[in-house]
Amino acid sequence: MGSSEGRRATLMVYRNLFKAVKKHIGKEEHKAHFTDFSREEFKKNVNLEYPKDSSFIQQRINLAQNYTYLLNSIHHHKDLLFSYNIAVDRSNEMTKVLGKSAASVGLRLPDVYQH
């Protein structure tokens, strides 16, 4: 794999990581350290030379892929727990479901369900 292909692959992996962080962790200010840490790690590795540092680059790509997979898996697992109603607080999830159901027939939820 040449230098440009290596960078393209690295960028794609990090883009997927940032999407997963944004989707599953969020963009709130108190959670910004996740995104900041990922971005700083990426910036540290941008100027590495591909043939010379290929094993280190590959380790970093694998780490980013594994972390992305972990975030997506945790989110999927949480969704499964919600769907099977297992030991999780479902009040927010149920409000969303009720809101979608009401909206699908052109209605709004009563104020009791509004937060």
MDTraj code that builds the backbone (N, CA, C; nanometers):
import mdtraj as md
import numpy as np

residues = "MET GLY SER SER GLU GLY ARG ARG ALA THR LEU MET VAL TYR ARG ASN LEU PHE LYS ALA VAL LYS LYS HIS ILE GLY LYS GLU GLU HIS LYS ALA HIS PHE THR ASP PHE SER ARG GLU GLU PHE LYS LYS ASN VAL ASN LEU GLU TYR PRO LYS ASP SER SER PHE ILE GLN GLN ARG ILE ASN LEU ALA GLN ASN TYR THR TYR LEU LEU ASN SER ILE HIS HIS HIS LYS ASP LEU LEU PHE SER TYR ASN ILE ALA VAL ASP ARG SER ASN GLU MET THR LYS VAL LEU GLY LYS SER ALA ALA SER VAL GLY LEU ARG LEU PRO ASP VAL TYR GLN HIS".split()
xyz = np.array([
    [0.0855, -0.1156, 0.0000],
    [0.0000, 0.0000, 0.0000],
    [0.0904, 0.1223, 0.0000],
    [0.0664, 0.2144, -0.0903],
    [0.1465, 0.3346, -0.1009],
    [0.1079, 0.4368, 0.0027],
    [0.1831, 0.5454, 0.0010],
    [0.1605, 0.6498, 0.1008],
    [0.0219, 0.7117, 0.0896],
    [-0.0208, 0.7416, -0.0333],
    [-0.1524, 0.8061, -0.0484],
    [-0.2658, 0.7099, -0.0142],
    [-0.2524, 0.5820, -0.0505],
    [-0.3562, 0.4852, -0.0145],
    [-0.3606, 0.4648, 0.1363],
    [-0.2440, 0.4652, 0.1984],
    [-0.2377, 0.4498, 0.3436],
    [-0.3039, 0.5659, 0.4153],
    [-0.2789, 0.6855, 0.3665],
    [-0.3425, 0.8027, 0.4282],
    [-0.4926, 0.8019, 0.4057],
    [-0.5338, 0.7624, 0.2859],
    [-0.6768, 0.7569, 0.2560],
    [-0.7463, 0.6563, 0.3473],
    [-0.6842, 0.5407, 0.3665],
    [-0.7424, 0.4388, 0.4546],
    [-0.7469, 0.4877, 0.5988],
    [-0.6403, 0.5547, 0.6408],
    [-0.6356, 0.6083, 0.7762],
    [-0.7436, 0.7133, 0.7961],
    [-0.7601, 0.8012, 0.7004],
    [-0.8627, 0.9046, 0.7110],
    [-1.0020, 0.8440, 0.7188],
    [-1.0262, 0.7388, 0.6409],
    [-1.1563, 0.6740, 0.6426],
    [-1.1840, 0.6107, 0.7801],
    [-1.0833, 0.5478, 0.8372],
    [-1.0990, 0.4849, 0.9682],
    [-1.1273, 0.5907, 1.0738],
    [-1.0500, 0.6991, 1.0718],
    [-1.0717, 0.8045, 1.1708],
    [-1.2050, 0.8753, 1.1480],
    [-1.2479, 0.8910, 1.0256],
    [-1.3783, 0.9513, 0.9973],
    [-1.4887, 0.8651, 1.0585],
    [-1.4781, 0.7335, 1.0418],
    [-1.5767, 0.6431, 1.1019],
    [-1.5745, 0.6522, 1.2548],
    [-1.4550, 0.6668, 1.3120],
    [-1.4429, 0.6812, 1.4568],
    [-1.5117, 0.8087, 1.5038],
    [-1.4870, 0.9198, 1.4358],
    [-1.5481, 1.0466, 1.4761],
    [-1.7000, 1.0424, 1.4607],
    [-1.7494, 0.9743, 1.3581],
    [-1.8945, 0.9592, 1.3417],
    [-1.9535, 0.8805, 1.4583],
    [-1.8850, 0.7724, 1.4975],
    [-1.9343, 0.6896, 1.6083],
    [-1.9322, 0.7672, 1.7396],
    [-1.8256, 0.8436, 1.7629],
    [-1.8174, 0.9235, 1.8851],
    [-1.9297, 1.0265, 1.8864],
    [-1.9501, 1.0937, 1.7745],
    [-2.0545, 1.1969, 1.7661],
    [-2.1934, 1.1356, 1.7862],
    [-2.2165, 1.0197, 1.7258],
    [-2.3488, 0.9566, 1.7314],
    [-2.3783, 0.8954, 1.8688],
    [-2.2823, 0.8238, 1.9245],
    [-2.3093, 0.7453, 2.0443],
    [-2.2709, 0.8149, 2.1742],
    [-2.1743, 0.9036, 2.1698],
    [-2.1335, 0.9731, 2.2916],
    [-2.1979, 1.1101, 2.2975],
    [-2.2010, 1.1793, 2.1864],
    [-2.2675, 1.3086, 2.1811],
    [-2.1697, 1.4235, 2.1665],
    [-2.2274, 1.5413, 2.1476],
    [-2.1459, 1.6598, 2.1259],
    [-2.1525, 1.7577, 2.2422],
    [-2.2184, 1.7209, 2.3500],
    [-2.2311, 1.8118, 2.4623],
    [-2.0932, 1.8501, 2.5148],
    [-2.0874, 1.9682, 2.5755],
    [-1.9594, 2.0209, 2.6212],
    [-1.8933, 1.9321, 2.7265],
    [-1.9719, 1.8734, 2.8157],
    [-1.9140, 1.7893, 2.9203],
    [-1.8641, 1.6541, 2.8664],
    [-1.8922, 1.6243, 2.7403],
    [-1.8444, 1.5013, 2.6786],
    [-1.7390, 1.5275, 2.5713],
    [-1.6971, 1.6518, 2.5570],
    [-1.6064, 1.6907, 2.4492],
    [-1.4684, 1.6266, 2.4614],
    [-1.4307, 1.5817, 2.5785],
    [-1.2976, 1.5238, 2.5942],
    [-1.2793, 1.3965, 2.5114],
    [-1.3859, 1.3234, 2.4825],
    [-1.3748, 1.2051, 2.3963],
    [-1.3330, 1.2456, 2.2552],
    [-1.4026, 1.3446, 2.2008],
    [-1.3706, 1.3922, 2.0665],
    [-1.2339, 1.4582, 2.0642],
    [-1.2052, 1.5385, 2.1649],
    [-1.0758, 1.6077, 2.1703],
    [-0.9601, 1.5088, 2.1758],
    [-0.9737, 1.4056, 2.2584],
    [-0.8680, 1.3055, 2.2689],
    [-0.8468, 1.2340, 2.1355],
    [-0.9564, 1.1932, 2.0714],
    [-0.9457, 1.1236, 1.9426],
    [-0.8805, 1.2130, 1.8382],
    [-0.9206, 1.3383, 1.8356],
    [-0.8655, 1.4324, 1.7378],
    [-0.7159, 1.4550, 1.7616],
    [-0.6759, 1.4690, 1.8876],
    [-0.5343, 1.4895, 1.9194],
    [-0.4507, 1.3669, 1.8819],
    [-0.5038, 1.2484, 1.9076],
    [-0.4320, 1.1268, 1.8683],
    [-0.4154, 1.1204, 1.7169],
    [-0.5188, 1.1583, 1.6460],
    [-0.5116, 1.1582, 1.5005],
    [-0.4078, 1.2583, 1.4516],
    [-0.4084, 1.3780, 1.5081],
    [-0.3132, 1.4811, 1.4646],
    [-0.1695, 1.4405, 1.4924],
    [-0.1464, 1.3674, 1.6020],
    [-0.0104, 1.3218, 1.6324],
    [0.0400, 1.2250, 1.5271],
    [-0.0508, 1.1489, 1.4672],
    [-0.0114, 1.0435, 1.3746],
    [-0.0172, 1.0847, 1.2274],
    [-0.0604, 1.2060, 1.1988],
    [-0.0774, 1.2493, 1.0603],
    [0.0547, 1.2578, 0.9846],
    [0.1605, 1.3015, 1.0504],
    [0.2870, 1.3261, 0.9812],
    [0.3817, 1.2068, 0.9809],
    [0.3348, 1.0916, 1.0175],
    [0.4201, 0.9728, 1.0128],
    [0.4408, 0.9305, 0.8682],
    [0.5568, 0.8782, 0.8400],
    [0.5862, 0.8311, 0.7044],
    [0.5438, 0.6858, 0.6939],
    [0.4685, 0.6557, 0.5881],
    [0.4062, 0.5238, 0.5803],
    [0.5055, 0.4085, 0.5751],
    [0.6023, 0.4044, 0.4850],
    [0.6878, 0.2842, 0.4836],
    [0.7683, 0.2683, 0.6119],
    [0.8163, 0.3794, 0.6640],
    [0.9034, 0.3745, 0.7814],
    [0.8265, 0.3350, 0.9079],
    [0.7092, 0.3890, 0.9263],
    [0.6308, 0.3679, 1.0484],
    [0.5082, 0.2807, 1.0240],
    [0.5154, 0.1917, 0.9285],
    [0.3949, 0.1187, 0.8882],
    [0.3364, 0.0328, 1.0003],
    [0.4197, -0.0305, 1.0818],
    [0.3634, -0.1149, 1.1882],
    [0.2938, -0.0293, 1.2939],
    [0.3513, 0.0856, 1.3283],
    [0.2880, 0.1747, 1.4256],
    [0.1581, 0.2306, 1.3690],
    [0.1587, 0.2699, 1.2430],
    [0.0381, 0.3217, 1.1785],
    [-0.0705, 0.2147, 1.1771],
    [-0.0338, 0.0925, 1.1444],
    [-0.1307, -0.0173, 1.1411],
    [-0.1891, -0.0430, 1.2799],
    [-0.1066, -0.0316, 1.3839],
    [-0.1577, -0.0470, 1.5201],
    [-0.2595, 0.0609, 1.5526],
    [-0.2306, 0.1840, 1.5121],
    [-0.3222, 0.2957, 1.5375],
    [-0.4520, 0.2803, 1.4591],
    [-0.4426, 0.2342, 1.3370],
    [-0.5630, 0.2094, 1.2564],
    [-0.6469, 0.1010, 1.3220],
    [-0.5825, -0.0068, 1.3664],
    [-0.6547, -0.1155, 1.4336],
    [-0.7195, -0.0668, 1.5630],
    [-0.6482, 0.0170, 1.6375],
    [-0.7040, 0.0711, 1.7609],
    [-0.8279, 0.1552, 1.7316],
    [-0.8209, 0.2402, 1.6307],
    [-0.9354, 0.3240, 1.5938],
    [-1.0524, 0.2373, 1.5468],
    [-1.0242, 0.1345, 1.4672],
    [-1.1303, 0.0444, 1.4209],
    [-1.1937, -0.0297, 1.5380],
    [-1.1113, -0.0769, 1.6301],
    [-1.1635, -0.1496, 1.7456],
    [-1.2474, -0.0591, 1.8349],
    [-1.2039, 0.0647, 1.8536],
    [-1.2802, 0.1568, 1.9362],
    [-1.4129, 0.1915, 1.8692],
    [-1.4117, 0.2096, 1.7384],
    [-1.5347, 0.2355, 1.6645],
    [-1.6302, 0.1162, 1.6790],
    [-1.5770, -0.0035, 1.6637],
    [-1.6574, -0.1246, 1.6785],
    [-1.7146, -0.1354, 1.8203],
    [-1.6337, -0.1013, 1.9203],
    [-1.6794, -0.1050, 2.0589],
    [-1.7947, -0.0076, 2.0809],
    [-1.7798, 0.1164, 2.0343],
    [-1.8862, 0.2154, 2.0511],
    [-2.0154, 0.1693, 1.9839],
    [-2.0048, 0.1216, 1.8608],
    [-2.1234, 0.0745, 1.7891],
    [-2.1856, -0.0470, 1.8578],
    [-2.1019, -0.1364, 1.9095],
    [-2.1523, -0.2570, 1.9760],
    [-2.2221, -0.2241, 2.1071],
    [-2.1656, -0.1317, 2.1837],
    [-2.2281, -0.0917, 2.3097],
    [-2.3646, -0.0289, 2.2817],
    [-2.3706, 0.0554, 2.1792],
    [-2.4977, 0.1185, 2.1435],
    [-2.6000, 0.0130, 2.1011],
    [-2.5561, -0.0826, 2.0204],
    [-2.6458, -0.1900, 1.9758],
    [-2.6918, -0.2743, 2.0958],
    [-2.6013, -0.3036, 2.1859],
    [-2.6350, -0.3810, 2.3049],
    [-2.7377, -0.3062, 2.3898],
    [-2.7189, -0.1769, 2.4058],
    [-2.8143, -0.0963, 2.4822],
    [-2.9516, -0.0983, 2.4155],
    [-2.9543, -0.0896, 2.2818],
    [-3.0818, -0.0984, 2.2097],
    [-3.1498, -0.2333, 2.2323],
    [-3.0709, -0.3396, 2.2335],
    [-3.1286, -0.4716, 2.2610],
    [-3.1856, -0.4785, 2.4022],
    [-3.1134, -0.4227, 2.4993],
    [-3.1648, -0.4212, 2.6358],
    [-3.2957, -0.3441, 2.6426],
    [-3.3028, -0.2313, 2.5737],
    [-3.4274, -0.1550, 2.5697],
    [-3.5395, -0.2376, 2.5092],
    [-3.5094, -0.3051, 2.3979],
    [-3.6147, -0.3788, 2.3289],
    [-3.6659, -0.4970, 2.4109],
    [-3.5799, -0.5559, 2.4941],
    [-3.6220, -0.6682, 2.5775],
    [-3.6626, -0.6243, 2.7181],
    [-3.6588, -0.4934, 2.7427],
    [-3.7011, -0.4363, 2.8701],
    [-3.6231, -0.4951, 2.9873],
    [-3.4912, -0.4974, 2.9755],
    [-3.4062, -0.5590, 3.0773],
    [-3.3308, -0.4514, 3.1559],
    [-3.3705, -0.4293, 3.2786],
    [-3.2964, -0.3520, 3.3783],
    [-3.2387, -0.2196, 3.3295],
    [-3.3111, -0.1483, 3.2482],
    [-3.2674, -0.0150, 3.2096],
    [-3.3869, 0.0789, 3.2188],
    [-3.3578, 0.2049, 3.2427],
    [-3.4640, 0.3046, 3.2513],
    [-3.5137, 0.3334, 3.1102],
    [-3.6388, 0.3041, 3.0859],
    [-3.6937, 0.3183, 2.9516],
    [-3.7828, 0.4407, 2.9360],
    [-3.7897, 0.5277, 3.0338],
    [-3.8842, 0.6387, 3.0262],
    [-3.8560, 0.7293, 2.9060],
    [-3.7294, 0.7627, 2.8819],
    [-3.6964, 0.8460, 2.7656],
    [-3.7256, 0.7725, 2.6354],
    [-3.6920, 0.6455, 2.6323],
    [-3.7157, 0.5662, 2.5110],
    [-3.8650, 0.5549, 2.4828],
    [-3.9428, 0.5318, 2.5867],
    [-4.0873, 0.5192, 2.5677],
    [-4.1494, 0.6516, 2.5237],
    [-4.0979, 0.7625, 2.5755],
    [-4.1472, 0.8936, 2.5330],
    [-4.1212, 0.9141, 2.3846],
    [-4.0036, 0.8725, 2.3390],
    [-3.9716, 0.8838, 2.1956],
    [-4.0663, 0.7975, 2.1124],
    [-4.0875, 0.6737, 2.1562],
    [-4.1752, 0.5821, 2.0827],
    [-4.3179, 0.6356, 2.0791],
    [-4.3659, 0.6832, 2.1942],
    [-4.5009, 0.7385, 2.1990],
    [-4.5128, 0.8623, 2.1115],
    [-4.4090, 0.9461, 2.1132],
    [-4.4095, 1.0669, 2.0291],
    [-4.4126, 1.0336, 1.8816],
    [-4.3352, 0.9337, 1.8415],
    [-4.3357, 0.8915, 1.7014],
    [-4.4707, 0.8331, 1.6620],
    [-4.5281, 0.7526, 1.7524],
    [-4.6590, 0.6932, 1.7233],
    [-4.7656, 0.8007, 1.7092],
    [-4.7640, 0.8970, 1.7996],
    [-4.8624, 1.0052, 1.7931],
    [-4.8419, 1.0893, 1.6680],
    [-4.7174, 1.1181, 1.6355],
    [-4.6881, 1.2004, 1.5177],
    [-4.7276, 1.1295, 1.3891],
    [-4.7205, 0.9967, 1.3892],
    [-4.7536, 0.9234, 1.2665],
    [-4.9011, 0.9349, 1.2298],
    [-4.9853, 0.9654, 1.3281],
    [-5.1277, 0.9843, 1.2991],
    [-5.1687, 1.1312, 1.3128],
    [-5.0691, 1.2203, 1.3204],
    [-5.0954, 1.3636, 1.3218],
    [-5.1332, 1.4215, 1.4565],
    [-5.0932, 1.3559, 1.5632],
    [-5.1248, 1.4045, 1.6972],
    [-4.9977, 1.4416, 1.7719],
    [-5.0150, 1.5097, 1.8837],
    [-4.9041, 1.5412, 1.9736],
    [-4.9270, 1.4710, 2.1063],
    [-4.8174, 1.4455, 2.1795],
    [-4.8297, 1.3864, 2.3118],
    [-4.8885, 1.4879, 2.4087],
    [-4.9649, 1.4434, 2.5070],
    [-5.0130, 1.5361, 2.6105],
    [-4.8946, 1.5944, 2.6882],
    [-4.9184, 1.7047, 2.7578],
    [-4.8130, 1.7713, 2.8322],
    [-4.7513, 1.6831, 2.9387],
    [-4.8213, 1.5827, 2.9840],
    [-4.7694, 1.4899, 3.0852],
    [-4.6413, 1.4235, 3.0361],
    [-4.6317, 1.3950, 2.9055],
    [-4.5164, 1.3257, 2.8497],
    [-4.4084, 1.4204, 2.8009],
    [-4.4355, 1.5501, 2.7972],
    [-4.3369, 1.6468, 2.7506],
    [-4.2379, 1.6738, 2.8621],
    [-4.1095, 1.6882, 2.8248],
    [-4.0047, 1.7176, 2.9259],
    [-3.9635, 1.8600, 2.9146],
])
top = md.Topology()
chain = top.add_chain()
for i, resn in enumerate(residues, 1):
    res = top.add_residue(resn, chain, resSeq=i)
    for name in ("N", "CA", "C"):
        top.add_atom(name, md.element.get_by_symbol(name[0]), res)
traj = md.Trajectory(xyz[None], top)
